[in-house]
Amino acid sequence: MAISKLIIIFGVILILVGISYEFMSIFLSKKIPLDFKIERENFTIFIPIGTSIIISIALSVVFYLLSKF
């Protein structure tokens, strides 16, 4: 594999990490509609269905784009 292609792939990965960091900071500061938090006296449970769907879609796009190279 040529060094130029490796540098481009590394740059794309860095961009994706930066974008995902920004999205995660947005998601952690706000409540996503399908994330459920149940609080009782003895326990608290958090069920991140919405976050899981968003991460699944993002990873599907990333792996699709990687398979095209």
Residue pairs with C-beta under 8 A, 6 or more apart in sequence:
5 69
9 69
16 62
20 58
23 54
27 51
27 54
32 48
32 50
32 51
32 54
33 50
34 49
34 50
34 51
34 53
35 46
35 47
35 48
35 49
35 50
35 51
36 46
36 47
36 49
37 44
37 45
37 46
37 47
38 44
38 45
38 46
38 47
